[in-house]
Amino acid sequence: MKVIMDLCVVPLGVGVSVSRYIAVCEQILSEAGLKIGMHAYGTNIEGE
């Protein structure tokens, strides 16, 4: 079964910049073999 989802990560208490957290999430998803598409409000993830 193919699944498409949208993920929005909002770390709390870490300050204004969250780019390093987003980069780690992107790396983990890519290593898992998932197809990802980042946009202004989150990340689209596609997988089986």
C-alpha positions as CSV (number, residue, x, y, z in Angstrom):
1,M,0.0,0.0,0.0
2,K,1.3,3.5,-0.9
3,V,0.9,6.2,1.7
4,I,1.4,10.0,1.4
5,M,1.5,12.2,4.5
6,D,2.4,15.7,5.5
7,L,4.7,16.3,8.5
8,C,5.1,19.5,10.4
9,V,7.8,19.5,13.2
10,V,7.6,22.3,15.8
11,P,10.4,21.9,18.4
12,L,9.5,23.8,21.6
13,G,11.9,25.7,23.8
14,V,14.9,25.6,21.4
15,G,14.8,29.2,20.1
16,V,13.8,30.7,16.8
17,S,16.0,28.7,14.4
18,V,14.9,25.2,13.8
19,S,16.9,24.5,10.6
20,R,19.2,21.9,12.3
21,Y,16.2,19.9,13.5
22,I,14.7,20.0,10.1
23,A,18.0,18.9,8.5
24,V,18.2,15.9,10.9
25,C,14.6,14.9,10.1
26,E,15.3,15.2,6.3
27,Q,18.4,12.9,6.7
28,I,16.5,10.3,8.6
29,L,13.6,10.2,6.2
30,S,16.0,10.0,3.2
31,E,18.0,7.2,4.8
32,A,14.8,5.3,5.3
33,G,14.2,5.3,1.5
34,L,11.2,7.6,1.7
35,K,10.4,10.1,-1.1
36,I,10.2,13.6,0.5
37,G,9.3,17.0,-0.7
38,M,9.9,20.0,1.6
39,H,7.7,23.1,1.5
40,A,7.2,26.2,3.6
41,Y,4.9,24.6,6.2
42,G,6.2,21.1,6.4
43,T,7.4,18.0,4.5
44,N,5.4,15.7,2.2
45,I,6.5,12.1,2.7
46,E,5.7,9.2,0.3
47,G,6.4,5.5,1.0
48,E,5.1,2.0,0.9
